[in-house]
Structures are given as C-alpha cells and as structure tokens.
Amino acid sequence: MKSTPGHTPGHQSLFVKLPRTGPVVLSGDLYHFPAERTFGKMPSGEAERGQTAVSRQRLEEFIKINKAQLWIQHDMVGYRKIKLAPEYYE
C-alpha cells in the first residue's frame, strides 16, 4: 500500500508485483482519467489543497523506479483492454 492522500485524507494506492505481468500500481482515485496524468490536471478542490500534486509526484517517481504499469480505475478505454473473469493476470 502506498499512501497517496489528496482525493481523501487516507487515500492509498496499491502496488503489486505479479510473477508474469510484472509490477502494477492500482491508482484508486489518485487519477480519474489518463489525461490528468498526461496534462497534469486535477479536480480544482484537490489542486487547491495541494496534497494530490505531491502524492502524484511521489507515485510517478515510484512507478519509474519500479518500472511499473499504472492502472487508472476510471479509465474506460483501459478498462476495455484488461482481462476480466474468468481470465486473470499472473
């Protein structure tokens, strides 16, 4: 679990190392859409508090160091590409 406050005070993102898929970070609500990551955008309330920007920067560094994939839960385009039950990731 990675502490990523901003969206909510106790928000966390999950990091897993899967034997065949490799390292993956599940962002929870840290990012809502891939464009937020691409363009550095975030909801105004989160931007004003400043915590989301810090959490995103720390998580981006973590992702780079660990060569992890970032899975954004609200990404509908990405969602259509992932395996769903009964398929699975190893």
PDB file with one MODEL, atoms N, CA, C and O in Angstrom:
MODEL        1
ATOM      1  N   MET A   1       0.849  -1.173   0.000  1.00  0.00           N
ATOM      2  CA  MET A   1       0.000   0.000   0.000  1.00  0.00           C
ATOM      3  C   MET A   1       0.896   1.238   0.000  1.00  0.00           C
ATOM      4  O   MET A   1       1.880   1.316   0.735  1.00  0.00           O
ATOM      5  N   LYS A   2       0.535   2.183  -0.828  1.00  0.00           N
ATOM      6  CA  LYS A   2       1.260   3.450  -0.902  1.00  0.00           C
ATOM      7  C   LYS A   2       0.311   4.553  -0.454  1.00  0.00           C
ATOM      8  O   LYS A   2      -0.794   4.682  -0.980  1.00  0.00           O
ATOM      9  N   SER A   3       0.741   5.339   0.509  1.00  0.00           N
ATOM     10  CA  SER A   3      -0.057   6.474   0.966  1.00  0.00           C
ATOM     11  C   SER A   3      -0.074   7.532  -0.133  1.00  0.00           C
ATOM     12  O   SER A   3       0.975   8.016  -0.559  1.00  0.00           O
ATOM     13  N   THR A   4      -1.280   7.886  -0.589  1.00  0.00           N
ATOM     14  CA  THR A   4      -1.427   8.895  -1.651  1.00  0.00           C
ATOM     15  C   THR A   4      -2.577   9.841  -1.297  1.00  0.00           C
ATOM     16  O   THR A   4      -3.570   9.906  -2.022  1.00  0.00           O
ATOM     17  N   PRO A   5      -2.448  10.576  -0.183  1.00  0.00           N
ATOM     18  CA  PRO A   5      -3.531  11.478   0.219  1.00  0.00           C
ATOM     19  C   PRO A   5      -3.748  12.583  -0.800  1.00  0.00           C
ATOM     20  O   PRO A   5      -2.857  12.932  -1.573  1.00  0.00           O
ATOM     21  N   GLY A   6      -4.942  13.115  -0.778  1.00  0.00           N
ATOM     22  CA  GLY A   6      -5.303  14.204  -1.682  1.00  0.00           C
ATOM     23  C   GLY A   6      -6.759  14.086  -2.064  1.00  0.00           C
ATOM     24  O   GLY A   6      -7.558  14.984  -1.798  1.00  0.00           O
ATOM     25  N   HIS A   7      -7.103  12.965  -2.696  1.00  0.00           N
ATOM     26  CA  HIS A   7      -8.515  12.748  -3.025  1.00  0.00           C
ATOM     27  C   HIS A   7      -9.313  12.652  -1.733  1.00  0.00           C
ATOM     28  O   HIS A   7     -10.381  13.248  -1.595  1.00  0.00           O
ATOM     29  N   THR A   8      -8.772  11.893  -0.798  1.00  0.00           N
ATOM     30  CA  THR A   8      -9.294  11.817   0.566  1.00  0.00           C
ATOM     31  C   THR A   8      -8.086  11.762   1.491  1.00  0.00           C
ATOM     32  O   THR A   8      -7.007  11.370   1.046  1.00  0.00           O
ATOM     33  N   PRO A   9      -8.222  12.138   2.755  1.00  0.00           N
ATOM     34  CA  PRO A   9      -7.072  12.166   3.666  1.00  0.00           C
ATOM     35  C   PRO A   9      -6.324  10.834   3.781  1.00  0.00           C
ATOM     36  O   PRO A   9      -5.095  10.835   3.842  1.00  0.00           O
ATOM     37  N   GLY A  10      -7.020   9.719   3.812  1.00  0.00           N
ATOM     38  CA  GLY A  10      -6.358   8.427   3.973  1.00  0.00           C
ATOM     39  C   GLY A  10      -6.218   7.630   2.691  1.00  0.00           C
ATOM     40  O   GLY A  10      -6.008   6.418   2.734  1.00  0.00           O
ATOM     41  N   HIS A  11      -6.333   8.295   1.552  1.00  0.00           N
ATOM     42  CA  HIS A  11      -6.295   7.589   0.263  1.00  0.00           C
ATOM     43  C   HIS A  11      -5.003   6.801   0.102  1.00  0.00           C
ATOM     44  O   HIS A  11      -3.928   7.252   0.499  1.00  0.00           O
ATOM     45  N   GLN A  12      -5.130   5.608  -0.491  1.00  0.00           N
ATOM     46  CA  GLN A  12      -3.971   4.771  -0.754  1.00  0.00           C
ATOM     47  C   GLN A  12      -4.054   4.190  -2.154  1.00  0.00           C
ATOM     48  O   GLN A  12      -5.138   4.032  -2.718  1.00  0.00           O
ATOM     49  N   SER A  13      -2.889   3.875  -2.705  1.00  0.00           N
ATOM     50  CA  SER A  13      -2.785   3.171  -3.969  1.00  0.00           C
ATOM     51  C   SER A  13      -2.115   1.838  -3.680  1.00  0.00           C
ATOM     52  O   SER A  13      -1.345   1.717  -2.727  1.00  0.00           O
ATOM     53  N   LEU A  14      -2.408   0.846  -4.497  1.00  0.00           N
ATOM     54  CA  LEU A  14      -1.898  -0.498  -4.259  1.00  0.00           C
ATOM     55  C   LEU A  14      -0.813  -0.842  -5.265  1.00  0.00           C
ATOM     56  O   LEU A  14      -0.990  -0.652  -6.468  1.00  0.00           O
ATOM     57  N   PHE A  15       0.319  -1.352  -4.766  1.00  0.00           N
ATOM     58  CA  PHE A  15       1.424  -1.813  -5.608  1.00  0.00           C
ATOM     59  C   PHE A  15       1.531  -3.325  -5.460  1.00  0.00           C
ATOM     60  O   PHE A  15       1.626  -3.848  -4.349  1.00  0.00           O
ATOM     61  N   VAL A  16       1.515  -4.019  -6.596  1.00  0.00           N
ATOM     62  CA  VAL A  16       1.683  -5.470  -6.582  1.00  0.00           C
ATOM     63  C   VAL A  16       2.738  -5.865  -7.609  1.00  0.00           C
ATOM     64  O   VAL A  16       2.878  -5.232  -8.655  1.00  0.00           O
ATOM     65  N   LYS A  17       3.472  -6.921  -7.289  1.00  0.00           N
ATOM     66  CA  LYS A  17       4.429  -7.499  -8.229  1.00  0.00           C
ATOM     67  C   LYS A  17       3.889  -8.860  -8.636  1.00  0.00           C
ATOM     68  O   LYS A  17       3.917  -9.813  -7.858  1.00  0.00           O
ATOM     69  N   LEU A  18       3.400  -8.938  -9.859  1.00  0.00           N
ATOM     70  CA  LEU A  18       2.846 -10.178 -10.363  1.00  0.00           C
ATOM     71  C   LEU A  18       3.928 -10.937 -11.130  1.00  0.00           C
ATOM     72  O   LEU A  18       4.655 -10.335 -11.919  1.00  0.00           O
ATOM     73  N   PRO A  19       4.044 -12.245 -10.910  1.00  0.00           N
ATOM     74  CA  PRO A  19       5.150 -13.010 -11.487  1.00  0.00           C
ATOM     75  C   PRO A  19       5.292 -12.876 -13.006  1.00  0.00           C
ATOM     76  O   PRO A  19       6.410 -12.778 -13.512  1.00  0.00           O
ATOM     77  N   ARG A  20       4.187 -12.870 -13.727  1.00  0.00           N
ATOM     78  CA  ARG A  20       4.270 -12.799 -15.196  1.00  0.00           C
ATOM     79  C   ARG A  20       3.927 -11.425 -15.757  1.00  0.00           C
ATOM     80  O   ARG A  20       4.483 -11.014 -16.776  1.00  0.00           O
ATOM     81  N   THR A  21       3.035 -10.727 -15.112  1.00  0.00           N
ATOM     82  CA  THR A  21       2.613  -9.405 -15.579  1.00  0.00           C
ATOM     83  C   THR A  21       3.625  -8.340 -15.201  1.00  0.00           C
ATOM     84  O   THR A  21       3.821  -7.375 -15.940  1.00  0.00           O
ATOM     85  N   GLY A  22       4.267  -8.510 -14.055  1.00  0.00           N
ATOM     86  CA  GLY A  22       5.237  -7.544 -13.575  1.00  0.00           C
ATOM     87  C   GLY A  22       4.622  -6.598 -12.569  1.00  0.00           C
ATOM     88  O   GLY A  22       3.518  -6.842 -12.084  1.00  0.00           O
ATOM     89  N   PRO A  23       5.325  -5.514 -12.244  1.00  0.00           N
ATOM     90  CA  PRO A  23       4.841  -4.568 -11.242  1.00  0.00           C
ATOM     91  C   PRO A  23       3.681  -3.716 -11.763  1.00  0.00           C
ATOM     92  O   PRO A  23       3.716  -3.205 -12.882  1.00  0.00           O
ATOM     93  N   VAL A  24       2.654  -3.579 -10.923  1.00  0.00           N
ATOM     94  CA  VAL A  24       1.450  -2.831 -11.275  1.00  0.00           C
ATOM     95  C   VAL A  24       1.048  -1.951 -10.090  1.00  0.00           C
ATOM     96  O   VAL A  24       1.074  -2.394  -8.942  1.00  0.00           O
ATOM     97  N   VAL A  25       0.679  -0.714 -10.374  1.00  0.00           N
ATOM     98  CA  VAL A  25       0.117   0.180  -9.366  1.00  0.00           C
ATOM     99  C   VAL A  25      -1.342   0.427  -9.716  1.00  0.00           C
ATOM    100  O   VAL A  25      -1.657   0.851 -10.828  1.00  0.00           O
ATOM    101  N   LEU A  26      -2.228   0.163  -8.766  1.00  0.00           N
ATOM    102  CA  LEU A  26      -3.647   0.492  -8.910  1.00  0.00           C
ATOM    103  C   LEU A  26      -3.841   1.836  -8.227  1.00  0.00           C
ATOM    104  O   LEU A  26      -3.635   1.965  -7.021  1.00  0.00           O
ATOM    105  N   SER A  27      -4.236   2.831  -9.000  1.00  0.00           N
ATOM    106  CA  SER A  27      -4.213   4.213  -8.514  1.00  0.00           C
ATOM    107  C   SER A  27      -5.375   4.608  -7.615  1.00  0.00           C
ATOM    108  O   SER A  27      -5.336   5.663  -6.982  1.00  0.00           O
ATOM    109  N   GLY A  28      -6.409   3.775  -7.551  1.00  0.00           N
ATOM    110  CA  GLY A  28      -7.587   4.208  -6.797  1.00  0.00           C
ATOM    111  C   GLY A  28      -8.124   5.482  -7.437  1.00  0.00           C
ATOM    112  O   GLY A  28      -8.323   5.529  -8.651  1.00  0.00           O
ATOM    113  N   ASP A  29      -8.359   6.507  -6.637  1.00  0.00           N
ATOM    114  CA  ASP A  29      -8.872   7.778  -7.158  1.00  0.00           C
ATOM    115  C   ASP A  29      -7.803   8.870  -7.235  1.00  0.00           C
ATOM    116  O   ASP A  29      -8.135  10.049  -7.358  1.00  0.00           O
ATOM    117  N   LEU A  30      -6.528   8.492  -7.164  1.00  0.00           N
ATOM    118  CA  LEU A  30      -5.473   9.499  -7.291  1.00  0.00           C
ATOM    119  C   LEU A  30      -5.545  10.147  -8.672  1.00  0.00           C
ATOM    120  O   LEU A  30      -5.392  11.360  -8.812  1.00  0.00           O
ATOM    121  N   TYR A  31      -5.778   9.324  -9.679  1.00  0.00           N
ATOM    122  CA  TYR A  31      -6.051   9.801 -11.037  1.00  0.00           C
ATOM    123  C   TYR A  31      -7.451   9.328 -11.393  1.00  0.00           C
ATOM    124  O   TYR A  31      -7.841   8.213 -11.045  1.00  0.00           O
ATOM    125  N   HIS A  32      -8.200  10.163 -12.079  1.00  0.00           N
ATOM    126  CA  HIS A  32      -9.531   9.766 -12.524  1.00  0.00           C
ATOM    127  C   HIS A  32      -9.505   9.349 -13.989  1.00  0.00           C
ATOM    128  O   HIS A  32     -10.243   8.454 -14.402  1.00  0.00           O
ATOM    129  N   PHE A  33      -8.648  10.006 -14.775  1.00  0.00           N
ATOM    130  CA  PHE A  33      -8.563   9.768 -16.205  1.00  0.00           C
ATOM    131  C   PHE A  33      -7.106   9.889 -16.648  1.00  0.00           C
ATOM    132  O   PHE A  33      -6.354  10.652 -16.043  1.00  0.00           O
ATOM    133  N   PRO A  34      -6.685   9.163 -17.680  1.00  0.00           N
ATOM    134  CA  PRO A  34      -5.310   9.265 -18.155  1.00  0.00           C
ATOM    135  C   PRO A  34      -4.894  10.695 -18.516  1.00  0.00           C
ATOM    136  O   PRO A  34      -3.732  11.061 -18.342  1.00  0.00           O
ATOM    137  N   ALA A  35      -5.825  11.499 -19.014  1.00  0.00           N
ATOM    138  CA  ALA A  35      -5.492  12.878 -19.406  1.00  0.00           C
ATOM    139  C   ALA A  35      -5.007  13.697 -18.204  1.00  0.00           C
ATOM    140  O   ALA A  35      -4.207  14.618 -18.369  1.00  0.00           O
ATOM    141  N   GLU A  36      -5.480  13.372 -17.012  1.00  0.00           N
ATOM    142  CA  GLU A  36      -4.984  14.078 -15.824  1.00  0.00           C
ATOM    143  C   GLU A  36      -3.489  13.847 -15.654  1.00  0.00           C
ATOM    144  O   GLU A  36      -2.748  14.745 -15.255  1.00  0.00           O
ATOM    145  N   ARG A  37      -3.072  12.658 -15.957  1.00  0.00           N
ATOM    146  CA  ARG A  37      -1.646  12.326 -15.857  1.00  0.00           C
ATOM    147  C   ARG A  37      -0.864  13.000 -16.983  1.00  0.00           C
ATOM    148  O   ARG A  37       0.189  13.593 -16.748  1.00  0.00           O
ATOM    149  N   THR A  38      -1.374  12.906 -18.180  1.00  0.00           N
ATOM    150  CA  THR A  38      -0.707  13.468 -19.347  1.00  0.00           C
ATOM    151  C   THR A  38      -0.537  14.979 -19.253  1.00  0.00           C
ATOM    152  O   THR A  38       0.532  15.510 -19.553  1.00  0.00           O
ATOM    153  N   PHE A  39      -1.600  15.670 -18.833  1.00  0.00           N
ATOM    154  CA  PHE A  39      -1.597  17.134 -18.836  1.00  0.00           C
ATOM    155  C   PHE A  39      -1.419  17.761 -17.458  1.00  0.00           C
ATOM    156  O   PHE A  39      -1.465  18.984 -17.328  1.00  0.00           O
ATOM    157  N   GLY A  40      -1.218  16.943 -16.430  1.00  0.00           N
ATOM    158  CA  GLY A  40      -1.005  17.467 -15.090  1.00  0.00           C
ATOM    159  C   GLY A  40      -2.232  18.145 -14.505  1.00  0.00           C
ATOM    160  O   GLY A  40      -2.112  19.070 -13.702  1.00  0.00           O
ATOM    161  N   LYS A  41      -3.411  17.689 -14.905  1.00  0.00           N
ATOM    162  CA  LYS A  41      -4.664  18.291 -14.426  1.00  0.00           C
ATOM    163  C   LYS A  41      -5.216  17.499 -13.250  1.00  0.00           C
ATOM    164  O   LYS A  41      -4.914  16.318 -13.083  1.00  0.00           O
ATOM    165  N   MET A  42      -6.036  18.173 -12.431  1.00  0.00           N
ATOM    166  CA  MET A  42      -6.736  17.503 -11.340  1.00  0.00           C
ATOM    167  C   MET A  42      -7.956  18.323 -10.965  1.00  0.00           C
ATOM    168  O   MET A  42      -8.030  19.508 -11.290  1.00  0.00           O
ATOM    169  N   PRO A  43      -8.915  17.706 -10.284  1.00  0.00           N
ATOM    170  CA  PRO A  43     -10.094  18.458  -9.852  1.00  0.00           C
ATOM    171  C   PRO A  43      -9.678  19.671  -9.016  1.00  0.00           C
ATOM    172  O   PRO A  43      -8.731  19.594  -8.233  1.00  0.00           O
ATOM    173  N   SER A  44     -10.386  20.784  -9.185  1.00  0.00           N
ATOM    174  CA  SER A  44      -9.984  22.040  -8.540  1.00  0.00           C
ATOM    175  C   SER A  44      -9.867  21.922  -7.028  1.00  0.00           C
ATOM    176  O   SER A  44      -8.928  22.476  -6.457  1.00  0.00           O
ATOM    177  N   GLY A  45     -10.768  21.232  -6.361  1.00  0.00           N
ATOM    178  CA  GLY A  45     -10.691  21.093  -4.914  1.00  0.00           C
ATOM    179  C   GLY A  45      -9.428  20.384  -4.469  1.00  0.00           C
ATOM    180  O   GLY A  45      -8.844  20.729  -3.442  1.00  0.00           O
ATOM    181  N   GLU A  46      -9.009  19.399  -5.235  1.00  0.00           N
ATOM    182  CA  GLU A  46      -7.780  18.680  -4.906  1.00  0.00           C
ATOM    183  C   GLU A  46      -6.555  19.533  -5.207  1.00  0.00           C
ATOM    184  O   GLU A  46      -5.576  19.499  -4.462  1.00  0.00           O
ATOM    185  N   ALA A  47      -6.603  20.288  -6.281  1.00  0.00           N
ATOM    186  CA  ALA A  47      -5.478  21.153  -6.636  1.00  0.00           C
ATOM    187  C   ALA A  47      -5.258  22.222  -5.573  1.00  0.00           C
ATOM    188  O   ALA A  47      -4.122  22.549  -5.232  1.00  0.00           O
ATOM    189  N   GLU A  48      -6.355  22.760  -5.054  1.00  0.00           N
ATOM    190  CA  GLU A  48      -6.257  23.823  -4.049  1.00  0.00           C
ATOM    191  C   GLU A  48      -5.612  23.333  -2.765  1.00  0.00           C
ATOM    192  O   GLU A  48      -4.868  24.076  -2.125  1.00  0.00           O
ATOM    193  N   ARG A  49      -5.885  22.082  -2.377  1.00  0.00           N
ATOM    194  CA  ARG A  49      -5.308  21.551  -1.140  1.00  0.00           C
ATOM    195  C   ARG A  49      -3.843  21.179  -1.310  1.00  0.00           C
ATOM    196  O   ARG A  49      -3.095  21.166  -0.332  1.00  0.00           O
ATOM    197  N   GLY A  50      -3.422  20.879  -2.519  1.00  0.00           N
ATOM    198  CA  GLY A  50      -2.020  20.613  -2.800  1.00  0.00           C
ATOM    199  C   GLY A  50      -1.533  19.199  -2.521  1.00  0.00           C
ATOM    200  O   GLY A  50      -0.463  18.823  -3.000  1.00  0.00           O
ATOM    201  N   GLN A  51      -2.272  18.411  -1.772  1.00  0.00           N
ATOM    202  CA  GLN A  51      -1.808  17.071  -1.429  1.00  0.00           C
ATOM    203  C   GLN A  51      -1.785  16.134  -2.627  1.00  0.00           C
ATOM    204  O   GLN A  51      -0.890  15.297  -2.744  1.00  0.00           O
ATOM    205  N   THR A  52      -2.750  16.265  -3.507  1.00  0.00           N
ATOM    206  CA  THR A  52      -2.812  15.378  -4.659  1.00  0.00           C
ATOM    207  C   THR A  52      -1.571  15.544  -5.532  1.00  0.00           C
ATOM    208  O   THR A  52      -1.010  14.552  -6.000  1.00  0.00           O
ATOM    209  N   ALA A  53      -1.142  16.766  -5.754  1.00  0.00           N
ATOM    210  CA  ALA A  53       0.042  17.007  -6.587  1.00  0.00           C
ATOM    211  C   ALA A  53       1.276  16.344  -5.985  1.00  0.00           C
ATOM    212  O   ALA A  53       2.072  15.746  -6.709  1.00  0.00           O
ATOM    213  N   VAL A  54       1.440  16.443  -4.685  1.00  0.00           N
ATOM    214  CA  VAL A  54       2.582  15.823  -4.004  1.00  0.00           C
ATOM    215  C   VAL A  54       2.483  14.306  -4.106  1.00  0.00           C
ATOM    216  O   VAL A  54       3.476  13.640  -4.401  1.00  0.00           O
ATOM    217  N   SER A  55       1.299  13.754  -3.866  1.00  0.00           N
ATOM    218  CA  SER A  55       1.109  12.306  -3.949  1.00  0.00           C
ATOM    219  C   SER A  55       1.379  11.803  -5.357  1.00  0.00           C
ATOM    220  O   SER A  55       2.009  10.761  -5.536  1.00  0.00           O
ATOM    221  N   ARG A  56       0.911  12.529  -6.347  1.00  0.00           N
ATOM    222  CA  ARG A  56       1.135  12.117  -7.737  1.00  0.00           C
ATOM    223  C   ARG A  56       2.625  12.134  -8.070  1.00  0.00           C
ATOM    224  O   ARG A  56       3.133  11.205  -8.699  1.00  0.00           O
ATOM    225  N   GLN A  57       3.319  13.177  -7.655  1.00  0.00           N
ATOM    226  CA  GLN A  57       4.754  13.268  -7.936  1.00  0.00           C
ATOM    227  C   GLN A  57       5.499  12.095  -7.296  1.00  0.00           C
ATOM    228  O   GLN A  57       6.336  11.464  -7.941  1.00  0.00           O
ATOM    229  N   ARG A  58       5.199  11.807  -6.047  1.00  0.00           N
ATOM    230  CA  ARG A  58       5.856  10.686  -5.357  1.00  0.00           C
ATOM    231  C   ARG A  58       5.526   9.353  -6.025  1.00  0.00           C
ATOM    232  O   ARG A  58       6.401   8.502  -6.179  1.00  0.00           O
ATOM    233  N   LEU A  59       4.269   9.171  -6.419  1.00  0.00           N
ATOM    234  CA  LEU A  59       3.888   7.920  -7.053  1.00  0.00           C
ATOM    235  C   LEU A  59       4.535   7.790  -8.432  1.00  0.00           C
ATOM    236  O   LEU A  59       4.951   6.694  -8.808  1.00  0.00           O
ATOM    237  N   GLU A  60       4.628   8.876  -9.190  1.00  0.00           N
ATOM    238  CA  GLU A  60       5.284   8.832 -10.502  1.00  0.00           C
ATOM    239  C   GLU A  60       6.749   8.418 -10.349  1.00  0.00           C
ATOM    240  O   GLU A  60       7.257   7.635 -11.151  1.00  0.00           O
ATOM    241  N   GLU A  61       7.427   8.936  -9.330  1.00  0.00           N
ATOM    242  CA  GLU A  61       8.822   8.549  -9.073  1.00  0.00           C
ATOM    243  C   GLU A  61       8.899   7.066  -8.725  1.00  0.00           C
ATOM    244  O   GLU A  61       9.786   6.361  -9.205  1.00  0.00           O
ATOM    245  N   PHE A  62       7.981   6.595  -7.899  1.00  0.00           N
ATOM    246  CA  PHE A  62       7.925   5.191  -7.509  1.00  0.00           C
ATOM    247  C   PHE A  62       7.693   4.302  -8.730  1.00  0.00           C
ATOM    248  O   PHE A  62       8.340   3.266  -8.878  1.00  0.00           O
ATOM    249  N   ILE A  63       6.777   4.705  -9.597  1.00  0.00           N
ATOM    250  CA  ILE A  63       6.465   3.952 -10.816  1.00  0.00           C
ATOM    251  C   ILE A  63       7.703   3.858 -11.707  1.00  0.00           C
ATOM    252  O   ILE A  63       8.007   2.796 -12.249  1.00  0.00           O
ATOM    253  N   LYS A  64       8.404   4.960 -11.852  1.00  0.00           N
ATOM    254  CA  LYS A  64       9.595   4.987 -12.700  1.00  0.00           C
ATOM    255  C   LYS A  64      10.685   4.072 -12.126  1.00  0.00           C
ATOM    256  O   LYS A  64      11.274   3.277 -12.859  1.00  0.00           O
ATOM    257  N   ILE A  65      10.949   4.181 -10.848  1.00  0.00           N
ATOM    258  CA  ILE A  65      11.987   3.367 -10.205  1.00  0.00           C
ATOM    259  C   ILE A  65      11.666   1.879 -10.335  1.00  0.00           C
ATOM    260  O   ILE A  65      12.554   1.064 -10.586  1.00  0.00           O
ATOM    261  N   ASN A  66      10.397   1.535 -10.162  1.00  0.00           N
ATOM    262  CA  ASN A  66       9.980   0.134 -10.174  1.00  0.00           C
ATOM    263  C   ASN A  66       9.541  -0.376 -11.542  1.00  0.00           C
ATOM    264  O   ASN A  66       9.154  -1.536 -11.684  1.00  0.00           O
ATOM    265  N   LYS A  67       9.603   0.499 -12.551  1.00  0.00           N
ATOM    266  CA  LYS A  67       9.194   0.142 -13.916  1.00  0.00           C
ATOM    267  C   LYS A  67       7.806  -0.496 -13.914  1.00  0.00           C
ATOM    268  O   LYS A  67       7.574  -1.527 -14.546  1.00  0.00           O
ATOM    269  N   ALA A  68       6.900   0.140 -13.190  1.00  0.00           N
ATOM    270  CA  ALA A  68       5.548  -0.398 -13.002  1.00  0.00           C
ATOM    271  C   ALA A  68       4.567   0.170 -14.021  1.00  0.00           C
ATOM    272  O   ALA A  68       4.755   1.264 -14.552  1.00  0.00           O
ATOM    273  N   GLN A  69       3.527  -0.597 -14.275  1.00  0.00           N
ATOM    274  CA  GLN A  69       2.383  -0.113 -15.036  1.00  0.00           C
ATOM    275  C   GLN A  69       1.470   0.629 -14.063  1.00  0.00           C
ATOM    276  O   GLN A  69       1.373   0.251 -12.895  1.00  0.00           O
ATOM    277  N   LEU A  70       0.815   1.661 -14.525  1.00  0.00           N
ATOM    278  CA  LEU A  70      -0.190   2.353 -13.714  1.00  0.00           C
ATOM    279  C   LEU A  70      -1.556   2.035 -14.288  1.00  0.00           C
ATOM    280  O   LEU A  70      -1.827   2.310 -15.456  1.00  0.00           O
ATOM    281  N   TRP A  71      -2.414   1.456 -13.465  1.00  0.00           N
ATOM    282  CA  TRP A  71      -3.781   1.171 -13.879  1.00  0.00           C
ATOM    283  C   TRP A  71      -4.697   2.177 -13.215  1.00  0.00           C
ATOM    284  O   TRP A  71      -4.785   2.232 -11.989  1.00  0.00           O
ATOM    285  N   ILE A  72      -5.382   2.977 -14.025  1.00  0.00           N
ATOM    286  CA  ILE A  72      -6.280   4.020 -13.543  1.00  0.00           C
ATOM    287  C   ILE A  72      -7.699   3.458 -13.566  1.00  0.00           C
ATOM    288  O   ILE A  72      -8.227   3.128 -14.627  1.00  0.00           O
ATOM    289  N   GLN A  73      -8.297   3.354 -12.411  1.00  0.00           N
ATOM    290  CA  GLN A  73      -9.579   2.676 -12.280  1.00  0.00           C
ATOM    291  C   GLN A  73     -10.711   3.312 -13.077  1.00  0.00           C
ATOM    292  O   GLN A  73     -11.621   2.595 -13.493  1.00  0.00           O
ATOM    293  N   HIS A  74     -10.700   4.606 -13.307  1.00  0.00           N
ATOM    294  CA  HIS A  74     -11.780   5.269 -14.043  1.00  0.00           C
ATOM    295  C   HIS A  74     -11.519   5.342 -15.547  1.00  0.00           C
ATOM    296  O   HIS A  74     -12.309   5.933 -16.283  1.00  0.00           O
ATOM    297  N   ASP A  75     -10.427   4.751 -16.005  1.00  0.00           N
ATOM    298  CA  ASP A  75     -10.037   4.794 -17.414  1.00  0.00           C
ATOM    299  C   ASP A  75     -10.864   3.782 -18.201  1.00  0.00           C
ATOM    300  O   ASP A  75     -10.526   2.599 -18.235  1.00  0.00           O
ATOM    301  N   MET A  76     -11.940   4.234 -18.829  1.00  0.00           N
ATOM    302  CA  MET A  76     -12.837   3.331 -19.554  1.00  0.00           C
ATOM    303  C   MET A  76     -12.166   2.697 -20.771  1.00  0.00           C
ATOM    304  O   MET A  76     -12.457   1.546 -21.096  1.00  0.00           O
ATOM    305  N   VAL A  77     -11.282   3.416 -21.444  1.00  0.00           N
ATOM    306  CA  VAL A  77     -10.574   2.851 -22.592  1.00  0.00           C
ATOM    307  C   VAL A  77      -9.650   1.737 -22.106  1.00  0.00           C
ATOM    308  O   VAL A  77      -9.622   0.652 -22.687  1.00  0.00           O
ATOM    309  N   GLY A  78      -8.900   2.005 -21.051  1.00  0.00           N
ATOM    310  CA  GLY A  78      -8.020   0.993 -20.481  1.00  0.00           C
ATOM    311  C   GLY A  78      -8.800  -0.186 -19.933  1.00  0.00           C
ATOM    312  O   GLY A  78      -8.364  -1.330 -20.052  1.00  0.00           O
ATOM    313  N   TYR A  79      -9.947   0.083 -19.336  1.00  0.00           N
ATOM    314  CA  TYR A  79     -10.777  -0.970 -18.758  1.00  0.00           C
ATOM    315  C   TYR A  79     -11.206  -1.982 -19.816  1.00  0.00           C
ATOM    316  O   TYR A  79     -11.269  -3.183 -19.551  1.00  0.00           O
ATOM    317  N   ARG A  80     -11.500  -1.487 -21.016  1.00  0.00           N
ATOM    318  CA  ARG A  80     -11.926  -2.383 -22.101  1.00  0.00           C
ATOM    319  C   ARG A  80     -10.799  -3.304 -22.547  1.00  0.00           C
ATOM    320  O   ARG A  80     -11.047  -4.323 -23.192  1.00  0.00           O
ATOM    321  N   LYS A  81      -9.564  -2.951 -22.208  1.00  0.00           N
ATOM    322  CA  LYS A  81      -8.413  -3.741 -22.642  1.00  0.00           C
ATOM    323  C   LYS A  81      -7.967  -4.775 -21.610  1.00  0.00           C
ATOM    324  O   LYS A  81      -7.202  -5.681 -21.944  1.00  0.00           O
ATOM    325  N   ILE A  82      -8.428  -4.659 -20.369  1.00  0.00           N
ATOM    326  CA  ILE A  82      -7.942  -5.572 -19.335  1.00  0.00           C
ATOM    327  C   ILE A  82      -8.697  -6.895 -19.352  1.00  0.00           C
ATOM    328  O   ILE A  82      -9.814  -6.995 -19.861  1.00  0.00           O
ATOM    329  N   LYS A  83      -8.055  -7.900 -18.782  1.00  0.00           N
ATOM    330  CA  LYS A  83      -8.675  -9.208 -18.653  1.00  0.00           C
ATOM    331  C   LYS A  83      -9.728  -9.153 -17.557  1.00  0.00           C
ATOM    332  O   LYS A  83      -9.501  -8.583 -16.490  1.00  0.00           O
ATOM    333  N   LEU A  84     -10.874  -9.747 -17.829  1.00  0.00           N
ATOM    334  CA  LEU A  84     -11.946  -9.843 -16.848  1.00  0.00           C
ATOM    335  C   LEU A  84     -12.221 -11.316 -16.582  1.00  0.00           C
ATOM    336  O   LEU A  84     -11.933 -12.164 -17.427  1.00  0.00           O
ATOM    337  N   ALA A  85     -12.770 -11.622 -15.430  1.00  0.00           N
ATOM    338  CA  ALA A  85     -13.078 -13.003 -15.055  1.00  0.00           C
ATOM    339  C   ALA A  85     -13.901 -13.654 -16.161  1.00  0.00           C
ATOM    340  O   ALA A  85     -14.831 -13.038 -16.683  1.00  0.00           O
ATOM    341  N   PRO A  86     -13.577 -14.868 -16.516  1.00  0.00           N
ATOM    342  CA  PRO A  86     -12.721 -15.805 -15.791  1.00  0.00           C
ATOM    343  C   PRO A  86     -11.240 -15.701 -16.147  1.00  0.00           C
ATOM    344  O   PRO A  86     -10.434 -16.476 -15.632  1.00  0.00           O
ATOM    345  N   GLU A  87     -10.863 -14.763 -17.017  1.00  0.00           N
ATOM    346  CA  GLU A  87      -9.436 -14.546 -17.292  1.00  0.00           C
ATOM    347  C   GLU A  87      -8.810 -13.873 -16.074  1.00  0.00           C
ATOM    348  O   GLU A  87      -9.518 -13.350 -15.214  1.00  0.00           O
ATOM    349  N   TYR A  88      -7.479 -13.888 -16.004  1.00  0.00           N
ATOM    350  CA  TYR A  88      -6.793 -13.303 -14.856  1.00  0.00           C
ATOM    351  C   TYR A  88      -5.358 -12.962 -15.210  1.00  0.00           C
ATOM    352  O   TYR A  88      -4.839 -13.380 -16.245  1.00  0.00           O
ATOM    353  N   TYR A  89      -4.739 -12.208 -14.348  1.00  0.00           N
ATOM    354  CA  TYR A  89      -3.326 -11.844 -14.504  1.00  0.00           C
ATOM    355  C   TYR A  89      -2.492 -12.676 -13.558  1.00  0.00           C
ATOM    356  O   TYR A  89      -2.894 -12.970 -12.432  1.00  0.00           O
ATOM    357  N   GLU A  90      -1.325 -13.046 -14.041  1.00  0.00           N
ATOM    358  CA  GLU A  90      -0.395 -13.789 -13.191  1.00  0.00           C
ATOM    359  C   GLU A  90       0.822 -12.943 -12.915  1.00  0.00           C
ATOM    360  O   GLU A  90       1.734 -13.383 -12.215  1.00  0.00           O
TER     361      GLU A  90
ENDMDL
END
